[in-house]
Every structure is written in C-alpha cells, then in structure tokens.
C-alpha cells in the first residue's frame, strides 16, 4: 500500500554550488520528500519569493528557507532582515545553514528573526543526520503556516 506523504517545499539560498549539491544529496539520502529550489544569493531569493522569476511563477510558496550567511550581492543577514520586514513573507521560517559558528553570527541571526541556526557539518553523513533532524522537527513536529 502506498501512503501519500506530504511534500514540502524548501528554498535553499546558497552561493556555493558544491554545498548546494551536498544539501540536495542529503535530502535525497534522508528520503525527505521535498521540492528543493536553489538560488545563489539573497537578491535571487527575494525575486523567487516575490514570484518575479520564471522558475518561481508557478512554484509553491516555500514551507522553509535554508539560508547561508556569507554570499555576494545580498548576504544572509540582509536577506533575513528583508524577509522578516515583509508582511507577505515573514511567516516563512528561515533556518540559517552556514559554516560559521561565531557567536555574534548566531546572536545576530536570531535577533533578525531566524527560526534556527545550524552549523553545516563538513561530512556528508553528518549533513544527512542534520537534514533528518530538520525534517523531523520542521515537517513532522511543528505546524507550519499554509
């Protein structure tokens, strides 16, 4: 018997293609049913969220945003500030997924409205474990806005 499991939409904001590929592989390996959309910086992410790109015109609103902090054009802090000031976007949970474990980055991210802060593991198995943890929390335990 096939059970219909919900499919969640995740927007990954990550400038490093190799890191984005690892996140995609981690979702595939963890068997989390997600539609993963990837953009390379905060500017592209805002365009995606505001449906200003061809790719986002028909894409469902993300249930979760995974955000790198250090990116060109518009970094993660600037993006987070913009999203949390936007009436239409502020309810989307944003989890910072970055290599930085600097305390001021953690404090600043939460101060700007991040729903979580995860330091990217360097090992694929650890990343899969982290993605499974996120899946369990964000897509099973909590109630997300529709």
Rosetta silent file (secondary structure, phi, psi, omega in degrees, C-alpha in Angstrom):
SEQUENCE: XXXXXXXXXXXXXXXXXXXXXXXXXXXXXXXXXXXXXXXXXXXXXXXXXXXXXXXXXXXXXXXXXXXXXXXXXXXXXXXXXXXXXXXXXXXXXXXXXXXXXXXXXXXXXXXXXXXXXXXXXXXXXXXXXXXXXXXXXXXXXXXXXX
SCORE:     score description
SCORE:     0.000 S_00000001
   1 L     0.000  134.321  178.404    0.000    0.000    0.000 S_00000001
   2 L   -96.053  125.940  178.037    1.305    3.451   -0.931 S_00000001
   3 L   -99.628  128.018  177.443    0.822    6.126    1.666 S_00000001
   4 L   -76.603  111.749  176.303    0.622    9.660    0.365 S_00000001
   5 L   -97.214  145.234  178.256    3.103   11.665    2.356 S_00000001
   6 L   -64.196  147.058  175.086    3.058   15.429    2.149 S_00000001
   7 L  -106.972  128.066 -178.446    5.712   17.012    0.009 S_00000001
   8 E  -102.890  151.915  179.814    7.277   20.123    1.479 S_00000001
   9 E  -106.507  128.018 -179.808    8.869   22.971   -0.440 S_00000001
  10 E  -123.056  132.422  172.542   12.286   24.212    0.644 S_00000001
  11 E  -102.663  118.731  177.329   14.136   27.217   -0.733 S_00000001
  12 E   -99.378  120.425  179.273   17.895   26.828   -0.389 S_00000001
  13 E  -108.910  101.390 -169.926   19.796   30.123   -0.542 S_00000001
  14 L  -151.697  122.855 -178.198   23.424   29.102   -1.063 S_00000001
  15 L   -82.240  -23.505 -179.899   26.144   30.600   -3.264 S_00000001
  16 L   -86.424  112.740 -176.821   28.466   27.588   -3.179 S_00000001
  17 H   -60.511  -39.328  179.591   27.248   25.078   -5.768 S_00000001
  18 H   -61.998  -40.885  177.723   29.142   22.218   -4.095 S_00000001
  19 H   -66.865  -39.965  177.800   27.399   22.944   -0.781 S_00000001
  20 H   -62.564  -41.139  177.434   24.024   23.151   -2.519 S_00000001
  21 H   -62.876  -39.390  177.602   24.696   19.780   -4.154 S_00000001
  22 H   -64.135  -41.289  177.663   25.551   18.296   -0.746 S_00000001
  23 H   -63.463  -43.685  178.260   22.297   19.589    0.742 S_00000001
  24 H   -60.008  -45.259  178.442   20.369   18.155   -2.218 S_00000001
  25 H   -63.326  -38.598  179.525   22.142   14.800   -1.766 S_00000001
  26 H   -63.833  -41.899  176.184   21.427   14.874    1.965 S_00000001
  27 H   -63.282  -42.455  179.033   17.708   15.363    1.326 S_00000001
  28 H   -63.293  -45.664 -179.502   17.754   12.517   -1.207 S_00000001
  29 H   -66.279  -33.527 -178.221   19.661   10.205    1.150 S_00000001
  30 H   -82.591   -4.879  178.337   17.421   11.023    4.103 S_00000001
  31 L    61.449   29.143  175.155   14.372   10.237    1.955 S_00000001
  32 L   -78.576  129.231 -178.759   12.728   13.518    2.941 S_00000001
  33 L   -85.299   95.114  179.573   10.001   14.329    0.448 S_00000001
  34 E  -132.327  151.695  165.208   10.798   17.898   -0.537 S_00000001
  35 E   -96.937  111.854 -176.835   10.724   20.090   -3.581 S_00000001
  36 E  -101.415  120.079  174.947   14.090   21.796   -3.276 S_00000001
  37 E  -108.350  138.251 -176.564   14.571   25.096   -5.077 S_00000001
  38 E  -122.875  131.451  171.225   18.048   26.607   -5.113 S_00000001
  39 E  -129.696  160.553 -168.805   19.103   30.220   -5.605 S_00000001
  40 L   -98.146   -8.446  178.248   22.592   31.658   -5.210 S_00000001
  41 L  -163.773  176.912 -177.114   22.061   34.805   -3.131 S_00000001
  42 H   -64.436  -35.035  178.359   19.603   36.990   -1.277 S_00000001
  43 H   -61.104  -50.256  178.930   18.677   39.042   -4.350 S_00000001
  44 H   -64.045  -35.816  179.432   17.650   35.914   -6.265 S_00000001
  45 H   -64.214  -43.983  178.124   15.865   34.560   -3.184 S_00000001
  46 H   -64.234  -40.606  176.131   13.713   37.685   -2.851 S_00000001
  47 H   -59.857  -43.290  179.412   12.886   37.545   -6.570 S_00000001
  48 H   -61.442  -49.686 -176.752   11.911   33.887   -6.142 S_00000001
  49 H   -64.655  -31.011 -179.793    9.742   34.582   -3.094 S_00000001
  50 L   -91.828    8.049  176.989    8.033   37.515   -4.788 S_00000001
  51 L    58.095   41.844 -179.172    7.438   35.370   -7.888 S_00000001
  52 L   -98.800    5.006  178.132    9.478   37.656  -10.117 S_00000001
  53 L  -119.402  158.813  178.580   11.284   34.843  -11.925 S_00000001
  54 L   -60.757  -40.950 -178.432   10.046   32.329  -14.452 S_00000001
  55 L   -65.364  -31.939 -175.704   11.017   29.452  -12.146 S_00000001
  56 L   -93.284   -9.543 -175.664    9.069   30.864   -9.215 S_00000001
  57 L   -57.600  -36.624 -178.328    5.941   31.944  -11.075 S_00000001
  58 L  -113.270    1.582 -178.400    4.293   28.563  -10.577 S_00000001
  59 L   -74.764  142.301  175.647    6.346   27.260   -7.646 S_00000001
  60 L   -66.992  154.049  176.753    4.553   26.738   -4.344 S_00000001
  61 L   -61.213  134.553  179.927    5.418   29.070   -1.502 S_00000001
  62 L   -62.259  141.506  172.918    8.323   27.570    0.482 S_00000001
  63 L   -82.185  -23.267 -175.694    7.486   25.890    3.773 S_00000001
  64 E  -154.557  142.815  174.099   11.058   26.524    4.925 S_00000001
  65 E  -114.706  127.692  172.240   14.045   28.595    3.822 S_00000001
  66 E  -102.483  123.675 -167.453   17.593   27.307    4.391 S_00000001
  67 E  -126.153  124.073  170.055   19.922   30.285    4.325 S_00000001
  68 L   -80.307  151.585 -179.823   23.679   30.657    4.059 S_00000001
  69 L   -87.764  -43.024 -170.813   25.044   33.816    5.699 S_00000001
  70 L  -100.481   98.614 -178.635   28.045   34.709    3.556 S_00000001
  71 L  -138.716  158.153  176.370   27.003   35.362   -0.029 S_00000001
  72 L   -74.235  172.019  178.183   27.683   38.045   -2.666 S_00000001
  73 L    61.808  -69.613  176.072   25.267   40.847   -3.626 S_00000001
  74 L  -132.701  114.163 -177.276   22.905   40.377   -0.660 S_00000001
  75 L   -77.726  176.643 -176.046   24.180   38.327    2.246 S_00000001
  76 H   -63.329  -35.520  179.278   22.086   36.187    4.551 S_00000001
  77 H   -65.288  -45.641  178.986   21.730   38.858    7.237 S_00000001
  78 H   -63.554  -42.370  178.400   20.413   41.412    4.733 S_00000001
  79 H   -62.230  -47.088 -179.198   18.056   38.835    3.240 S_00000001
  80 H   -58.768  -43.254  178.736   16.751   37.793    6.660 S_00000001
  81 H   -61.659  -44.078  179.399   16.079   41.410    7.574 S_00000001
  82 H   -62.950  -45.335 -177.534   14.181   41.981    4.299 S_00000001
  83 H   -64.036  -43.865 -175.972   12.084   38.819    4.674 S_00000001
  84 H   -74.685  -13.578  174.086   11.109   39.493    8.268 S_00000001
  85 H   -92.589   -8.910 -177.245   10.034   43.059    7.384 S_00000001
  86 L   -92.405  117.573 -177.535    7.836   41.833    4.515 S_00000001
  87 L   -54.343  -37.306 -177.006    4.233   41.250    5.591 S_00000001
  88 L   -80.094  -19.075 -173.150    3.751   38.534    2.952 S_00000001
  89 L  -112.845  -19.293 -168.957    6.958   36.616    3.710 S_00000001
  90 L   -60.832  -22.670 -178.571    7.687   36.981    7.442 S_00000001
  91 L   -78.083  -13.581  179.346    5.754   33.842    8.441 S_00000001
  92 L   -73.507  122.560  177.816    8.062   31.565    6.435 S_00000001
  93 E   -67.386  136.377  178.570   10.565   30.008    8.863 S_00000001
  94 E  -117.606  121.821  176.128   14.181   30.706    7.971 S_00000001
  95 E  -109.576  121.858  176.660   16.896   28.388    9.244 S_00000001
  96 E   -74.078  128.034  178.169   20.436   29.620    8.871 S_00000001
  97 E  -126.723   99.253 -169.240   22.625   26.821    7.483 S_00000001
  98 E  -143.114  165.055  176.711   26.182   28.087    7.463 S_00000001
  99 L   -82.331  -14.260 -176.024   29.776   27.182    8.203 S_00000001
 100 L   -76.144  127.634  172.788   30.073   29.989   10.762 S_00000001
 101 L  -114.389   20.520  179.635   29.965   29.001   14.412 S_00000001
 102 L   -70.710  128.925 -175.070   30.864   32.526   15.562 S_00000001
 103 H   -56.880  -39.963 -178.709   28.642   33.530   18.499 S_00000001
 104 H   -65.426  -31.215  176.067   27.884   37.020   17.149 S_00000001
 105 H   -67.383  -40.859  178.316   26.555   35.444   13.921 S_00000001
 106 H   -62.788  -51.182 -177.711   24.273   33.170   15.939 S_00000001
 107 H   -62.051  -45.216 -179.762   23.003   36.035   18.133 S_00000001
 108 H   -63.564  -40.642  179.953   22.551   38.399   15.174 S_00000001
 109 H   -62.185  -46.725  177.617   20.671   35.768   13.137 S_00000001
 110 H   -64.647  -37.763  178.418   18.199   35.086   15.928 S_00000001
 111 H   -63.190  -29.043  178.246   17.872   38.836   16.509 S_00000001
 112 L   -86.241   -2.835  175.205   16.905   39.263   12.846 S_00000001
 113 L   108.919   10.841  177.198   14.203   36.600   13.144 S_00000001
 114 L   -61.441  141.884  177.914   15.874   33.298   12.234 S_00000001
 115 L   -87.221  -13.300  179.626   13.869   30.296   13.388 S_00000001
 116 E  -170.152  164.133 -179.562   17.016   28.214   13.792 S_00000001
 117 E  -140.794  118.124 -178.626   20.762   28.184   13.313 S_00000001
 118 E  -123.860  126.150  174.605   22.617   25.089   12.085 S_00000001
 119 E   -82.260  124.997 -177.321   26.359   24.922   11.552 S_00000001
 120 L   -61.665  122.374  172.058   26.986   22.963    8.343 S_00000001
 121 L   -70.273  148.604 -179.916   28.709   19.677    9.037 S_00000001
 122 L   -85.375  -19.100 -177.699   31.634   19.017    6.707 S_00000001
 123 L   -95.770  136.064 -178.007   30.922   15.293    6.459 S_00000001
 124 H   -60.094  -41.671  179.409   28.067   14.057    4.230 S_00000001
 125 H   -61.772  -39.785  177.691   26.865   11.536    6.840 S_00000001
 126 H   -68.469  -36.371  177.551   26.678   14.286    9.458 S_00000001
 127 H   -65.772  -41.872  176.717   24.850   16.543    6.993 S_00000001
 128 H   -60.023  -43.228  177.903   22.332   13.761    6.289 S_00000001
 129 H   -61.036  -42.733  178.799   21.833   13.385   10.040 S_00000001
 130 H   -64.713  -41.891  179.004   21.285   17.164   10.367 S_00000001
 131 H   -64.327  -41.775  176.743   18.802   17.176    7.456 S_00000001
 132 H   -60.484  -40.464  177.089   16.898   14.265    9.025 S_00000001
 133 H   -62.727  -43.245  176.776   16.740   16.220   12.271 S_00000001
 134 H   -63.019  -43.755  179.186   15.394   19.265   10.437 S_00000001
 135 H   -59.020  -47.641 -178.637   12.895   17.101    8.593 S_00000001
 136 H   -59.170  -45.104 -177.347   11.684   15.544   11.816 S_00000001
 137 H   -73.954  -55.696 -171.404   11.254   18.909   13.509 S_00000001
 138 H   -75.443  -29.812 -174.355   10.037   21.159   10.697 S_00000001
 139 H  -110.308   -3.164  178.937    7.913   18.709    8.737 S_00000001
 140 H  -122.882  -47.937 -172.977    6.606   16.388   11.470 S_00000001
 141 H   -81.632  -50.273 -173.303    6.586   18.110   14.866 S_00000001
 142 L   -89.138  157.794  174.602    5.698   21.750   14.200 S_00000001
 143 L   -95.424  120.258  179.663    2.673   23.221   12.478 S_00000001
 144 L   -94.381  150.864  176.202    3.757   25.400    9.549 S_00000001
 145 L   -66.906  146.923  179.380    1.650   28.241    8.127 S_00000001
 146 L   -85.416    0.000    0.000   -0.235   27.344    4.976 S_00000001
